[in-house]
Each structure stands twice: as structure tokens, then as C-alpha cells.
């Protein structure tokens, strides 16, 4: 039931974000053929997932809880602010809310195909209600003002109230989903429909087609993720070795004209290394580990070591300059991939959504806690400090301690705020049970 509910939430999220709260159809979105094909594929995928999970849910309840008394179908009021979840969740009310949302999504697209003149619109936070589609003349005259009547019944202070059904143009109340009376319960009709689909001779071809579709999307998503990693790395290494490198080496080939050290920290490291070499050499002579050396011999060895250190730091400085330009070109290559492969970006997003929403609530909470503790936890400042110092050394910049401490004092706080806002606004609406599990594990 939870997986069917999350799939229904994904359909509602697509409707809100891309179709203005209307059903996923060409009537409500001015998108191209490729985009609509993608949306229809996502819709079919989530609808199939809902049907399979609900069939498993009904079968498990009929087998495990045979002696349970029958529960009447009731119409429960829904909260207008689903994101404002409370710590103590009413499991019974949540159970019926999940069932109702799943039923509304299934009914919305079943009725949309059966009768194009009647569509289901979203009002008041995703609670579907059935009403006639207004004609062009009604839209021009703005006579269909009753459609927004149900959304305005909430109190001014944001108090919770039931969602009223919209009104027909003649002033009568439109029939909602709970007002329709069938001769047989909807669950029996859905079971018969599922059996009919299983006996359909084209069912196997549909399953194979859906599997191939999913396989091609998964392959394309993984291939694009590998491209996002490999292309910038190859661009950085190739440009550094064959384009930027020769240019920088030619400019710095002057010897004395080129700076050996790009910053004072590199010079201090070189002096410390030379001092350690001289002290080690004198210490080995004093303890008899090395043959006795005159001051002239010691000075010659120190001078030779100084030349080696100079050459080493000259190469380091040149490599840092090459890294700056090579990294810029790698970033440009990464940006071009994102700009010109937008369809692949959408496939990766869909693939990641499938993986995330396929995890259990405990796994979701574990991943959230792992990321938050790694990047904004108690020990994260040490990791940020090492990361910034390594980046400064890579680009040949001095490691400014004041900047590093200021960054550590502000950026993790901002990142933690973003994490909490994402949990409050997005995850709390999509998977409230995962948020409850996260709070329990975090405590």
C-alpha cells in the first residue's frame, strides 16, 4: 500500500509541476511529442506499479486477515496542508487517506479515457473531485467560477476543513467520487479488471514492451552518469597534457624569468625541506652513520639538494597553472553535457526517483542521516578543512586559514538548513512514514 501510495503521489507531483494540477494529457500541456511521450511513459509506469501493488495488498489482506470484519467505504476529510505532518500519525486515518488517493488516481485516468468530456481536476492539495470540463465559451465568459469554490471553504487562519465538491453551473453540487453508487463494490470490479488484463492475449507483449522500455531507460541513465564522470576527467587530463601543458611550458621556459614559487606557503615548504636535509646529513655524520665530511662537501650536497628542490617546485607551480585552465575546460565540458543532453538528464532523474522511492522507510532514513552527518555533522569541519586545503594546493593558491574557518562556520549551516527544508517541504509530503522513521532514528 505504501508503494502504491508513493506512486500515486508521483503522478500527482507531475500533474502539479507540469500540467497545472490537471491530468497528464495533451489537452493541458503544450509540450512536444518527445516530452508527452516521456510523460505518458511515466504515467503508465506508475499506474502499472499502483495496480500491481494494490493487487498484492488486496490478496495479502484477504489471505492473512480472513476473519476481519468488512470495512465500509467512507469519505474521510483530508488535510489542506499535507506537509504540516504531526509527530504522532493517526494510522487509521492515514490508511484510509492512502487508499482514497490511490483510488482517485486510478479513477481519474480510467474516466479520462472512457469519457473525455468529464475530467478530474485537483483542488485543495491533491484531493480529486469529478466535474464537467468547461467549454471554450464558458472559459471565455468566466462563468465557471464554482470550480474554485471548494478551495475557498478553508478558514482564514488555515484551519482544517473538509473539501467541498465543486458546483455545477446551475448551482447544484457536482457528484464526487464518494457519491457514485455502484451495483458491485469497486474492489470486485477492479479484481475482475485485473483478471481480464491477465487473460488478455496481448498482456505478455505489453509486459515485455514495458520491460524493454524500462531496461533502455536504465541503460541510458547509467551510460549518461558514466559520461558525466568520464568526459570531464578525460577533458581535464587531455587538455592538461596536450593543449594547456605545452603552452604553459613554453611560456615558463625562460628559467629565471618564471617564478619558482606561486605563493609563500610553497616557499616555506621548500625551505623546511632543505633545512631538514642539511640537519639529517650533519646528524648522520655525527653518529657515524655516514663518513666524515668537510664543510665544503656538506655545502656541495646541500647546493645539489637545493637545485633538486627548485626543479621540483618549479614543476609543481607549472602543474598548478595547468590545473586552473584544464579544470575550467572540464567544467565547460560538463556544462555542455547538461545543456545538450536534457533528455538524458530527465532519464537520470526518473531513474534516481525510482531507486529512492523503491527503498524502504528505514533505508531512506539511513541515507538521510548518513549524508547529513557526513556533510553537516559534528566531525564534518575536519573533512571540509582537508578538502579546501587540497583544493588550494591543486590550484596553486595559498591556504587562507581565515577563509577556511569562515567557510566552515557558514556553509555547513546553510547546507543543514537546506536539508531540513527539503525534508519539511518535499519528503514530508511524498513519504510521511519515512520522515517519522527518520525522526525516530535520529532521536
Secondary structure as UniProt FT lines:
FT   HELIX           2..18
FT   TURN            20..21
FT   TURN            26..28
FT   HELIX           33..64
FT   TURN            65..67
FT   TURN            82..83
FT   HELIX           91..114
FT   TURN            116..117
FT   STRAND          118..123
FT   TURN            124..126
FT   STRAND          127..132
FT   HELIX           136..141
FT   HELIX           145..148
FT   HELIX           150..152
FT   TURN            156..157
FT   TURN            169..170
FT   HELIX           177..179
FT   HELIX           186..199
FT   TURN            201..202
FT   HELIX           203..238
FT   HELIX           239..244
FT   HELIX           245..251
FT   HELIX           252..257
FT   HELIX           264..286
FT   TURN            287..288
FT   HELIX           295..340
FT   HELIX           342..358
FT   HELIX           361..376
FT   TURN            378..379
FT   HELIX           380..395
FT   HELIX           401..422
FT   HELIX           423..427
FT   HELIX           428..430
FT   HELIX           432..442
//
